[in-house]
Amino acid sequence: MGRAELTRPIQASDVEEIKNIVVDLRDLTISAELEVLDVGAGGESVIFRSLGREIYGLESAEEEMNITREKGIEDIVGAKIHWIQGDAREMPLDDRQFDVVTSFFTCMYMRDTENKQKMLNECYRVLKADGVLYLWDFSITTLKQVFVGKLEILLPGDQAVSVSYGIGGEEKEQSLEGMKEIAANAGFTLLQEEVNSPYFFLKFGKK
Ligand SMILES: C[S@@+](CC[C@H](N)C(=O)[O-])C[C@H]1O[C@@H](n2cnc3c(N)ncnc32)[C@H](O)[C@@H]1O
């Protein structure tokens, strides 16, 4: 049995919850002529809302796409998400299609290094030769069964979104250095690094 495996209902003491994590996306801009793919684009569709323009959204979960639709987020933004249902580790996309790929707290759901590597290899493959990857994610070191980060995301136009992203069970540990190594193995060059514990932002170039 793994050290974090439970044989009883989950309790508050099994959860590491980090509150009041502010992610400021008010200055996030990507030129309108660049093709953007957001990986794990459903739910609150934070990247789409931040950019306020047409994007391609890869999402594995139909229910997450439905949440975006039910919230009327495309109408609110006044632009379209071109949905692609599929797996970030095996994207149903051609090589070198996008100028920018974004991943907003999606890598954590790949869990182990092998699956994160598959995802970043795919991000590299679908980017054009001078493409850029923007990656936000948590450093997760807890020994508890469940990790939850509660984010307050600041968007342009004085908007804000409150979301909680959580993950439980084995193989949820994730580190900044580990992610940089995985990205380097995929072929990426690190362009920018910002650490706002417990989350980090990394920007990588394809060359
Ligand atoms: C924490 S959410 C990302 C942020 C979310 N787009 C938002 O704006 O709130 C992670 C998203 O990645 C999706 N996801 C998880 N595993 C995936 C996979 N293997 N392939 C594609 N999407 C995946 C989840 O369904 C979820 O919508």
The ligand as an SDF file (V2000), in Angstrom:
LIG
                    3D

 27 29  0  0  0  0  0  0  0  0999 V2000
   -7.0150   22.9920  -13.7830 C   0  0  0  0  0  0  0  0  0  0  0  0
   -7.8640   22.8670  -15.2790 S   0  0  0  0  0  0  0  0  0  0  0  0
   -7.0620   24.0900  -16.2510 C   0  0  0  0  0  0  0  0  0  0  0  0
   -7.6190   25.4150  -16.1180 C   0  0  0  0  0  0  0  0  0  0  0  0
   -8.9700   25.5580  -16.7680 C   0  0  0  0  0  0  0  0  0  0  0  0
   -8.7920   25.5960  -18.2060 N   0  0  0  0  0  0  0  0  0  0  0  0
   -9.5810   26.8340  -16.2790 C   0  0  0  0  0  0  0  0  0  0  0  0
   -9.5120   27.8280  -16.9870 O   0  0  0  0  0  0  0  0  0  0  0  0
  -10.0740   26.8430  -15.1580 O   0  0  0  0  0  0  0  0  0  0  0  0
   -7.1640   21.4700  -16.0960 C   0  0  0  0  0  0  0  0  0  0  0  0
   -7.9200   21.1120  -17.3450 C   0  0  0  0  0  0  0  0  0  0  0  0
   -7.1500   20.1470  -18.0560 O   0  0  0  0  0  0  0  0  0  0  0  0
   -8.0220   19.1390  -18.5150 C   0  0  0  0  0  0  0  0  0  0  0  0
   -7.2210   17.9240  -18.6920 N   0  0  0  0  0  0  0  0  0  0  0  0
   -6.7730   17.0770  -17.7350 C   0  0  0  0  0  0  0  0  0  0  0  0
   -6.0780   16.0640  -18.2810 N   0  0  0  0  0  0  0  0  0  0  0  0
   -6.0840   16.2910  -19.6240 C   0  0  0  0  0  0  0  0  0  0  0  0
   -5.5330   15.5960  -20.7270 C   0  0  0  0  0  0  0  0  0  0  0  0
   -4.8270   14.4660  -20.5600 N   0  0  0  0  0  0  0  0  0  0  0  0
   -5.7230   16.1030  -21.9540 N   0  0  0  0  0  0  0  0  0  0  0  0
   -6.4300   17.2540  -22.1370 C   0  0  0  0  0  0  0  0  0  0  0  0
   -6.9860   17.9540  -21.1310 N   0  0  0  0  0  0  0  0  0  0  0  0
   -6.8120   17.4810  -19.8880 C   0  0  0  0  0  0  0  0  0  0  0  0
   -9.0730   19.0190  -17.4280 C   0  0  0  0  0  0  0  0  0  0  0  0
  -10.2580   18.4150  -17.9100 O   0  0  0  0  0  0  0  0  0  0  0  0
   -9.2730   20.4860  -17.0490 C   0  0  0  0  0  0  0  0  0  0  0  0
  -10.2510   21.1140  -17.8190 O   0  0  0  0  0  0  0  0  0  0  0  0
  1  2  1  0
  2  3  1  0
  2 10  1  0
  3  4  1  0
  4  5  1  0
  5  6  1  0
  5  7  1  0
  7  8  2  0
  7  9  1  0
 10 11  1  0
 11 12  1  0
 11 26  1  0
 12 13  1  0
 13 14  1  0
 13 24  1  0
 14 15  1  0
 14 23  1  0
 15 16  2  0
 16 17  1  0
 17 18  1  0
 17 23  2  0
 18 19  1  0
 18 20  2  0
 20 21  1  0
 21 22  2  0
 22 23  1  0
 24 25  1  0
 24 26  1  0
 26 27  1  0
M  CHG  2   2   1   9  -1
M  END
$$$$
